[in-house]
Structures are given as structure tokens and as C-alpha cells.
Amino acid sequence: MLDIGNLNFIAILLAAVAKFMVGGLWFSKMLFGEQWLKECGLKAEDLGSPRDAMIIGFGTCLLVSFSFAVILQIMALDLRSAIAVGVITAVGITSAQIGLSYAFEGRSLKLFLIYATQCVAEFTVVVLILSMM
């Protein structure tokens, strides 16, 4: 049964920060930033100030973390099952839905894979933090 008062809001905040940081790393030059720009048809100078995008991005990280906290509380899962739910949600729901849009928009498989693997990495980090705190 869901009890919002029993959610660990510190864990939700830490999971959101971690998700945000994984995303930042994912789109850095160290990992997929340059490939992402190329696949989107952009140059770094086209992006402008990231301030608004970062504010919205962190808000969505909070929403994802809160949502997983609710799901994990309702399901009362062990760590291994929680990770499985995170990966299944990333691959079977989020990435599948994004893939449908990409197919009709004619976007590249490479761009899809950048986003899909980002989703798996971020969701795994979120459920790990939420499950271990």
C-alpha cells in the first residue's frame, strides 16, 4: 500500500542528483556528446545557454526518482528485483516508446541507442539509490 509519508525524500533527491549527473556525463565529450550533436545535426555553439534545459532536466529527474520511489514502495521489491524493474522500464517501456517515435520521424538508430542506453544507465542508478537507502 502506498504511503507517501514513508517515502525517503532524501533518497529521492539523491537519486535525482545522480540521474542528472549520469545524464551530464552521458552527453559530455568523454562519452556520447559529440556523436549526439552529430546525430541531431547540431554544433556545440547551436545549443546556447543550458540554464533553462538544466532546470527542466533536473525537474524531470526529480519526477522520475519520485515515480520509481512510489513504484518500489508499492511493490516492496528486493534489490535485484528493483534493478530488474528499472531495466525493464527503461528498455521495455521508455525506449520502446521512444523507438516508435524515432521510426516515424526517420531518426537514426545511433541516436536512439544513445538515448536508450542513457535511460538504462540512469534508471539503474535511480533504483539502486532508492533501494539501498
N, C-alpha and C positions, 0 to 999 in steps of 0.2 A: 504494500500500500504506500502511496506517495505521501510523504510528509515534508513539505518544503522547509520547515523549520529544522529538520535533521540533515539538510544538505550541508556539506562542508564548503562554505563560501570562500575560505582561504584557498582550498584546493582548486576550486573553480577559477579563481583569479590566477593562481599559479599555472594552471593548465592553459588558460587563455594566453598568458605571457609566453609560455613555452611554445604554444602553437604559432603565435605571432613571430617568435624568433626563428622557428624552423622555416616558416614562410620567407622570412627575410634572407635566411641563408640559402634557401632553395633558389631564389631569384637573384642571388649575388653572382658576381663574375666567377667566384670559386666553383659554383655548381652550374646552374642552368640559365643564368641571366642573359648571357649573350645569345644562346640558342632560342630562348623565349622571345627576345627582341626580334631576332631574325624571322621566326615563325609568325610573329604578329605583324611584321612589316614595319617595325619601328626602329628608331635610333634613340640612344640614351637621351639626347637633347630634346627629343619629342615629348618626353614624359613630364617635363616641368617640375613644379614643386610637388613632392609626395605627401604634403601635410594632410590634405583632405582625404586622400586614399588611405593613409595610415590610420586616421581617426575612424573611418568607416571599417577598415580592416580589423582594427582591434575590437570594435563593437561586434563584428561578426565572430571573432574568436571567442568573445565572452558568450555569445549566443550558442555557439557550438559546444563549448565547455559546459555551460549550464544544461543544455539539452542532453548531453551524454551523462551528466550527473543525475538527472532525473531518470533517464533510461536505466542506468546502472542501479539506482536505488530501487526502482520498481522490480527489476529482475533479480536483484540480490545475487550477483554473479561472483565467482571466484576470479582470480587474476587472469588465468588462461582463457576462461570463457569471455571475460570482459574484452580482452585483446581480440578474440575471435569476432565479437560483435563489432568492435571498431573497424577491423579489416573488412568484414562482410558489408558493413555500412558504406565504407569508402569505395569498395570495388563494385559490389552488387547493387547499390542504390545510387550513390552520388556520381561515381564515374560512369555508370551505365546511363544515367540521365544526361550527363554532360555529353557523352558519346553520341547520343541520339541527336542532340542539337548540332554537334560538330558535323555529323554525317549530312544533315540537311543544309548546313551553312558552307560546306565544302572546305572546312578547316583541315589542317594537316594532322596525320597520325602522330607525328612528333610532338606537336603542341598538345594534343590530347594526352599523350603519355607523360608529358611534363606535369600537367595538372593532375592526372590520375595518381601518379606516384607521390606527388606532393600531398594529396588527400590521404593516402595510406599512411605516409610518414607522420603527418600532423595528427590524424585521428588516433594512431597508435600511441603517440606521446601523450595525448589528452587522456585516454583511458588508463594508461599506466599511472599517471599522476593521480587521477581521481581514485583509482583502485588501491593505491598504496598509501593514501593519506586518510 
